């Protein structure tokens, strides 16, 4: 887990950085997002709602940026492991 705050120039944003989670709040933010995900009624939601909601959660998790490097790869692997074909 990262122990410093980071900024990364994002070419897609004209070189500005996204505001990542403060390093002292990473663990709590991750727990909060994962708890929200566990409470979502995945089995009862329609496909479009599942896609939109899952995408929002993956974006939230990525924005936490818990590591100094490898966050995108980690989120992709997490997402792939989380998906179930209906």
C-alpha positions as CSV (number, residue, x, y, z in Angstrom):
1,X,0.0,0.0,0.0
2,X,1.3,3.4,-0.8
3,X,2.5,5.6,2.1
4,X,2.9,8.9,0.2
5,X,0.5,11.1,-1.7
6,X,1.0,11.0,-5.5
7,X,0.3,13.1,-8.6
8,X,0.6,11.7,-12.1
9,X,0.4,13.7,-15.3
10,X,-2.3,12.2,-17.4
11,X,-1.9,12.8,-21.1
12,X,-5.6,12.3,-21.7
13,X,-6.3,15.2,-19.4
14,X,-3.8,17.6,-20.9
15,X,-1.1,16.7,-18.4
16,X,-3.0,17.4,-15.2
17,X,-3.4,14.8,-12.5
18,X,-6.4,13.2,-11.1
19,X,-7.0,13.8,-7.4
20,X,-6.1,10.4,-5.9
21,X,-7.2,9.3,-2.4
22,X,-5.0,10.7,0.4
23,X,-2.4,8.0,1.4
24,X,-3.8,7.9,5.0
25,X,-7.3,7.2,3.7
26,X,-6.6,4.4,1.2
27,X,-7.5,1.5,3.4
28,X,-10.7,3.0,4.7
29,X,-11.8,4.1,1.2
30,X,-11.1,0.6,-0.3
31,X,-13.1,-1.0,2.5
32,X,-16.0,1.4,2.0
33,X,-16.2,0.8,-1.8
34,X,-16.0,-3.0,-1.4
35,X,-18.7,-2.9,1.3
36,X,-20.9,-0.9,-1.0
37,X,-20.2,-3.4,-3.8
38,X,-21.2,-6.3,-1.5
39,X,-24.5,-4.7,-0.7
40,X,-25.5,-4.0,-4.3
41,X,-28.2,-6.4,-5.5
42,X,-26.2,-7.8,-8.4
43,X,-28.5,-10.8,-8.9
44,X,-31.7,-8.7,-9.1
45,X,-30.4,-5.8,-11.3
46,X,-30.8,-5.6,-15.0
47,X,-27.8,-6.0,-17.3
48,X,-27.6,-2.3,-18.2
49,X,-27.6,-1.3,-14.5
50,X,-25.0,-4.0,-13.7
51,X,-22.7,-2.7,-16.4
52,X,-23.1,1.0,-15.3
53,X,-22.8,0.2,-11.6
54,X,-19.8,-2.1,-12.0
55,X,-18.0,0.5,-14.2
56,X,-18.6,3.2,-11.6
57,X,-17.2,0.9,-8.8
58,X,-14.1,0.0,-10.9
59,X,-13.5,3.8,-11.5
60,X,-13.8,4.5,-7.8
61,X,-11.4,1.7,-6.9
62,X,-8.9,2.9,-9.6
63,X,-9.1,6.5,-8.2
64,X,-8.1,5.3,-4.8
65,X,-4.7,4.3,-6.4
66,X,-3.5,2.1,-3.5
67,X,-0.1,1.4,-5.1
68,X,2.5,3.7,-6.5
69,X,2.6,1.5,-9.7
70,X,0.4,-1.3,-11.1
71,X,-3.0,0.1,-10.2
72,X,-4.6,-0.3,-13.6
73,X,-3.3,-3.9,-13.9
74,X,-4.6,-4.7,-10.4
75,X,-8.1,-3.2,-11.2
76,X,-8.3,-5.1,-14.5
77,X,-7.4,-8.4,-12.8
78,X,-9.9,-7.7,-9.9
79,X,-12.6,-6.8,-12.5
80,X,-12.0,-10.0,-14.5
81,X,-12.1,-12.1,-11.4
82,X,-15.3,-10.4,-10.2
83,X,-17.3,-10.9,-13.4
84,X,-19.7,-13.8,-13.9
85,X,-21.4,-14.5,-17.2
86,X,-25.1,-14.7,-16.9
